[in-house]
Amino acid sequence: MEVKLHTARTLVGRLRGAAAAHDGAATASAVAEIRLVSKDDPEIRAPLADAGAVPFLSAQLTTGPSAASVDAAAALLNISISAREELMSTPGLLDALTAALRTDAAHHAAATVHSLLCVDAYRATIGAKRPLLAALVSLLRAPPSTRATKDALKALFGVALYPPNRATLVGLGVVQALFALVMTDGRSGIIEDVTAVIAQVAGCAESLEAFRWMSGVRILLDLVEPGGAATPRARENAAAALLNLVVAGGERAVTEVIAVGGAEDAVRELAEDSAASPRGKAKAEALLRALEGTGARKREHRLADFLNGLVQSDPYISSPASASTQG
């Protein structure tokens, strides 16, 4: 380990010296070397952070040339796997990642954000960075890039796991961007990731109006129908999204779902599908109970009690307390 500590200090010292001398070529070379060694040797990642690499790499995201910025973002991603605390404690890091999300380094920057979001305690802090969230949403609207799109979706999923962040994402137009991907992007892996994010974002009362604007309920029910989704996982995610929408939106959301012709039949088919996973069947069965339990004012309180029970059993569904249950 002493050898790795020495190597890390030498590499960071080289970067520090090049940056101090304003030697662009030497700085880019040092960053590229740190990227390579942090990729090939997991055990040197923490020593690099301890040696002070993170602030210098962060600075390259906003001041370095394109190639150096890409290398710096990739190095930060590698280091983050072993030293997330060091990254989060670096002043200006999230702002630098926000800037990188709008450059050629976007996919590495998005992946770094996703890595940081693996720590529950960081989700609120990252969610408070509205420009960063806006940059992630913008990546969904950018020209197709499988890596950048998937990394942005994974980061947005991590953001949405913290319930208070969901309304912010809705306000930034994430619902429109997500459903646009569902309608235009046929890549099965992308659709699975998109529907997973939709399922999380659906878990806030503010999402209902955005879903209505995009005909989101109809699109999700089309995916729930047999053969409607490219993969079983996407079908299950669509059912989970509808369930979360009902939990967060209460009676109004249930009414929206039932208003789509054949909604109950589509959900019932998934609930009774022997080929579906236990997760998919459970989501469909819970949604079906909610849909079958509405339709009359006298049953409204029973529906509310049922939805509150779902919230208590699923930590990733936000409380419907702020949602109206008035028909």
C-alpha positions as CSV (number, residue, x, y, z in Angstrom):
1,M,0.0,0.0,0.0
2,E,2.9,2.3,0.6
3,V,3.9,2.0,-3.0
4,K,0.4,3.0,-4.1
5,L,0.4,6.0,-1.8
6,H,3.7,7.1,-3.2
7,T,2.5,6.6,-6.8
8,A,-0.7,8.6,-6.0
9,R,1.3,11.5,-4.4
10,T,3.7,11.5,-7.4
11,L,0.8,11.7,-9.9
12,V,-1.1,14.4,-8.0
13,G,2.2,16.3,-7.5
14,R,2.8,16.3,-11.2
15,L,-0.7,17.5,-11.9
16,R,-0.4,20.2,-9.2
17,G,2.9,21.4,-10.7
18,A,1.6,21.5,-14.2
19,A,-1.5,23.4,-13.2
20,A,0.5,25.9,-11.2
21,A,2.7,26.5,-14.2
22,H,-0.3,26.9,-16.5
23,D,1.2,24.3,-18.7
24,G,-1.8,23.0,-20.6
25,A,-0.1,20.1,-22.3
26,A,1.5,18.8,-19.1
27,T,-1.7,19.2,-17.2
28,A,-3.6,17.2,-19.8
29,S,-1.0,14.5,-19.8
30,A,-1.1,14.3,-16.0
31,V,-4.9,14.1,-16.0
32,A,-4.8,11.3,-18.7
33,E,-2.4,9.3,-16.6
34,I,-4.5,9.6,-13.5
35,R,-7.5,8.5,-15.5
36,L,-5.7,5.4,-16.7
37,V,-4.2,4.4,-13.4
38,S,-7.5,4.9,-11.6
39,K,-9.3,2.7,-14.1
40,D,-6.7,-0.1,-14.0
41,D,-6.0,-0.2,-10.3
42,P,-9.0,0.1,-7.9
43,E,-6.7,0.2,-4.9
44,I,-5.1,3.5,-5.9
45,R,-8.4,5.4,-6.1
46,A,-8.7,6.2,-2.4
47,P,-5.0,7.2,-2.2
48,L,-5.5,9.5,-5.2
49,A,-8.3,11.2,-3.3
50,D,-6.2,11.4,-0.1
51,A,-3.4,13.0,-2.1
52,G,-5.6,15.8,-3.3
53,A,-6.5,14.8,-6.8
54,V,-10.2,15.7,-6.7
55,P,-10.0,19.5,-6.6
56,F,-7.5,19.6,-9.5
57,L,-9.6,17.2,-11.6
58,S,-12.7,19.2,-10.7
59,A,-11.1,22.3,-12.0
60,Q,-10.3,20.7,-15.3
61,L,-14.1,20.1,-15.9
62,T,-14.5,23.9,-16.3
63,T,-11.1,25.2,-17.4
64,G,-9.4,22.4,-19.3
65,P,-9.6,21.7,-23.1
66,S,-12.2,19.2,-24.2
67,A,-9.9,16.1,-24.1
68,A,-8.6,17.0,-20.6
69,S,-12.2,17.6,-19.4
70,V,-13.3,14.1,-20.6
71,D,-10.3,12.5,-18.9
72,A,-10.9,14.4,-15.7
73,A,-14.6,13.4,-15.6
74,A,-13.6,9.8,-16.2
75,A,-11.0,9.9,-13.5
76,L,-13.5,11.4,-11.0
77,L,-15.9,8.6,-11.9
78,N,-13.3,6.0,-11.1
79,I,-12.2,7.7,-7.9
80,S,-15.8,8.2,-6.8
81,I,-16.3,4.4,-6.5
82,S,-13.9,4.3,-3.6
83,A,-14.0,7.9,-2.3
84,R,-17.4,9.4,-2.6
85,E,-17.1,11.4,0.6
86,E,-14.0,13.1,-0.7
87,L,-15.8,14.1,-3.8
88,M,-18.8,15.4,-2.0
89,S,-16.7,17.4,0.4
90,T,-14.8,19.2,-2.4
91,P,-16.1,22.8,-2.8
92,G,-17.6,23.4,-6.2
93,L,-17.6,19.8,-7.4
94,L,-21.3,19.6,-8.1
95,D,-21.2,22.9,-10.0
96,A,-18.2,21.6,-12.1
97,L,-20.1,18.4,-12.8
98,T,-23.1,20.5,-13.9
99,A,-20.9,22.3,-16.4
100,A,-19.5,19.0,-17.6
101,L,-22.9,17.7,-18.3
102,R,-23.2,20.1,-21.2
103,T,-19.9,19.1,-22.8
104,D,-18.3,16.0,-24.4
105,A,-17.7,14.8,-20.9
106,A,-21.4,14.5,-20.3
107,H,-21.7,10.7,-20.0
108,H,-18.8,10.5,-17.5
109,A,-20.2,13.4,-15.5
110,A,-23.6,11.8,-15.4
111,A,-22.1,8.5,-14.3
112,T,-20.2,10.3,-11.5
113,V,-23.4,11.9,-10.3
114,H,-25.1,8.5,-10.3
115,S,-22.2,7.0,-8.3
116,L,-22.5,9.8,-5.7
117,L,-26.3,9.1,-5.5
118,C,-25.6,5.6,-4.3
119,V,-25.2,7.2,-0.9
120,D,-28.6,7.9,0.5
121,A,-27.4,10.9,2.5
122,Y,-26.3,12.7,-0.7
123,R,-29.6,12.6,-2.5
124,A,-31.0,15.7,-0.8
125,T,-27.9,17.7,-1.4
126,I,-27.7,16.8,-5.1
127,G,-31.4,17.3,-5.5
128,A,-31.1,20.8,-4.2
129,K,-28.8,21.6,-7.2
130,R,-31.5,22.6,-9.6
131,P,-29.1,23.5,-12.5
132,L,-27.5,20.0,-12.2
133,L,-31.0,18.4,-12.4
134,A,-31.9,20.6,-15.4
135,A,-28.6,19.5,-17.1
136,L,-29.5,15.8,-16.6
137,V,-33.0,16.4,-18.0
138,S,-31.5,18.2,-21.0
139,L,-29.4,15.1,-21.8
140,L,-32.6,13.2,-22.4
141,R,-33.4,15.7,-25.1
142,A,-30.0,15.7,-26.7
143,P,-29.1,13.8,-29.9
144,P,-29.3,10.1,-29.3
145,S,-26.3,8.7,-27.4
146,T,-26.8,5.4,-25.7
147,R,-24.1,6.0,-23.0
148,A,-25.0,9.6,-22.2
149,T,-28.8,8.8,-22.1
150,K,-28.4,5.7,-19.9
151,D,-26.1,7.5,-17.5
152,A,-28.5,10.4,-17.3
153,L,-31.4,8.1,-16.7
154,K,-29.5,6.2,-13.9
155,A,-28.6,9.5,-12.3
156,L,-32.2,10.7,-12.5
157,F,-33.4,7.5,-11.0
158,G,-31.1,8.0,-8.0
159,V,-32.3,11.6,-7.7
160,A,-36.0,10.5,-7.7
161,L,-35.4,7.9,-5.0
162,Y,-35.5,10.9,-2.6
163,P,-39.3,11.8,-2.6
164,P,-38.9,15.6,-2.2
165,N,-36.8,15.7,-5.4
166,R,-39.6,14.3,-7.6
167,A,-41.7,17.6,-7.7
168,T,-38.5,19.5,-8.7
169,L,-37.9,17.1,-11.6
170,V,-41.5,17.4,-12.7
171,G,-41.1,21.2,-12.7
172,L,-38.0,20.8,-14.9
173,G,-40.0,19.0,-17.5
174,V,-38.6,15.5,-16.9
175,V,-42.0,13.9,-17.5
176,Q,-42.2,15.3,-21.0
177,A,-38.6,14.3,-21.8
178,L,-39.2,10.7,-20.5
179,F,-42.4,10.1,-22.4
180,A,-40.8,11.5,-25.5
181,L,-38.1,8.8,-25.2
182,V,-40.7,6.1,-24.7
183,M,-42.4,7.2,-28.0
184,T,-39.2,7.7,-30.1
185,D,-36.5,5.4,-28.8
186,G,-36.9,1.8,-29.6
187,R,-33.8,0.5,-27.7
188,S,-35.0,-2.0,-25.2
189,G,-32.4,-1.2,-22.6
190,I,-33.2,2.5,-22.8
191,I,-37.0,1.9,-22.4
192,E,-36.4,-0.2,-19.3
193,D,-34.4,2.6,-17.7
194,V,-36.9,5.3,-18.9
195,T,-39.9,3.4,-17.4
196,A,-38.0,2.9,-14.2
197,V,-37.5,6.6,-13.8
198,I,-41.1,7.3,-14.8
199,A,-42.2,4.9,-12.0
200,Q,-40.3,6.9,-9.4
201,V,-41.3,10.3,-10.6
202,A,-44.9,9.2,-10.7
203,G,-44.7,9.0,-6.9
204,C,-45.6,12.7,-6.3
205,A,-48.9,14.5,-6.5
206,E,-47.4,17.1,-9.0
207,S,-46.8,14.4,-11.6
208,L,-50.5,13.8,-12.4
209,E,-51.0,17.0,-14.4
210,A,-47.7,16.4,-16.3
211,F,-48.8,12.8,-17.1
212,R,-52.2,14.1,-18.3
213,W,-50.4,16.6,-20.6
214,M,-48.4,13.8,-22.2
215,S,-51.2,11.2,-22.3
216,G,-48.9,9.3,-20.0
217,V,-51.5,7.0,-18.5
218,R,-52.5,5.8,-22.0
219,I,-48.9,5.2,-22.9
220,L,-48.2,3.3,-19.7
221,L,-51.4,1.2,-20.2
222,D,-50.2,0.4,-23.7
223,L,-47.0,-0.9,-22.2
224,V,-48.8,-3.0,-19.6
225,E,-50.9,-4.8,-22.3
226,P,-49.4,-8.1,-23.5
227,G,-46.9,-7.4,-26.2
228,G,-47.0,-3.7,-25.6
229,A,-43.5,-3.4,-24.1
230,A,-40.3,-4.6,-25.6
231,T,-39.3,-6.4,-22.4
232,P,-41.1,-7.9,-19.4
233,R,-39.1,-5.4,-17.2
234,A,-40.5,-2.4,-19.1
235,R,-44.0,-3.8,-18.7
236,E,-43.6,-4.2,-15.0
237,N,-42.1,-0.7,-14.6
238,A,-45.1,0.7,-16.4
239,A,-47.4,-1.1,-13.9
240,A,-45.3,0.3,-11.1
241,A,-45.6,3.8,-12.5
242,L,-49.4,3.6,-12.6
243,L,-49.5,2.3,-9.1
244,N,-47.3,5.0,-7.8
245,L,-49.3,7.6,-9.7
246,V,-52.5,6.3,-8.0
247,V,-50.8,6.2,-4.6
248,A,-49.6,9.8,-4.9
249,G,-52.6,11.3,-6.8
250,G,-55.4,9.5,-4.9
251,E,-58.9,9.5,-6.3
252,R,-58.2,11.9,-9.1
253,A,-55.4,9.7,-10.4
254,V,-57.6,6.6,-10.2
255,T,-60.2,8.4,-12.2
256,E,-57.6,9.2,-14.8
257,V,-56.6,5.6,-15.2
258,I,-60.1,4.2,-15.3
259,A,-61.1,6.8,-17.9
260,V,-58.8,5.0,-20.4
261,G,-60.8,2.2,-22.0
262,G,-59.7,-1.3,-21.1
263,A,-57.5,-0.2,-18.2
264,E,-58.7,-2.8,-15.7
265,D,-58.5,-5.6,-18.3
266,A,-54.9,-4.7,-19.2
267,V,-53.8,-4.6,-15.5
268,R,-55.7,-7.8,-14.8
269,E,-54.0,-9.6,-17.6
270,L,-50.6,-8.8,-16.1
271,A,-51.8,-9.8,-12.6
272,E,-52.9,-13.2,-14.0
273,D,-49.9,-13.7,-16.3
274,S,-48.1,-16.8,-15.1
275,A,-44.9,-15.7,-17.0
276,A,-44.8,-12.4,-15.1
277,S,-42.3,-11.9,-12.3
278,P,-43.5,-11.9,-8.7
279,R,-42.7,-8.1,-8.6
280,G,-44.8,-7.4,-11.7
281,K,-47.7,-9.5,-10.5
282,A,-47.7,-7.8,-7.1
283,K,-47.7,-4.3,-8.6
284,A,-50.5,-5.2,-11.0
285,E,-52.6,-6.9,-8.2
286,A,-52.2,-3.8,-6.0
287,L,-53.1,-1.5,-8.8
288,L,-56.1,-3.6,-9.8
289,R,-57.4,-3.5,-6.2
290,A,-57.2,0.3,-6.3
291,L,-59.0,0.5,-9.6
292,E,-61.7,-1.9,-8.6
293,G,-62.2,-0.1,-5.2
294,T,-63.3,3.2,-6.7
295,G,-66.2,4.6,-8.6
296,A,-68.5,5.7,-5.7
297,R,-68.1,8.5,-3.2
298,K,-69.0,6.2,-0.3
299,R,-65.9,4.1,-1.0
300,E,-63.5,7.0,-1.1
301,H,-62.3,6.6,2.4
302,R,-61.7,2.9,1.8
303,L,-59.5,3.8,-1.2
304,A,-57.6,6.4,0.9
305,D,-57.0,3.8,3.6
306,F,-55.8,1.3,1.0
307,L,-53.4,3.7,-0.6
308,N,-52.0,4.8,2.7
309,G,-51.4,1.1,3.4
310,L,-49.4,0.8,0.2
311,V,-47.2,3.7,1.2
312,Q,-46.4,2.1,4.5
313,S,-45.3,-1.1,2.7
314,D,-43.2,0.5,0.0
315,P,-40.4,3.0,1.1
316,Y,-40.0,4.3,-2.5
317,I,-43.5,5.6,-2.8
318,S,-44.1,9.1,-1.4
319,S,-46.9,9.8,0.9
320,P,-50.2,10.8,-0.7
321,A,-51.0,13.1,2.2
322,S,-50.5,16.2,0.1
323,A,-52.6,14.9,-2.7
324,S,-56.3,15.6,-2.9
325,T,-58.7,12.6,-2.6
326,Q,-61.6,14.6,-3.8
327,G,-63.4,13.4,-6.9
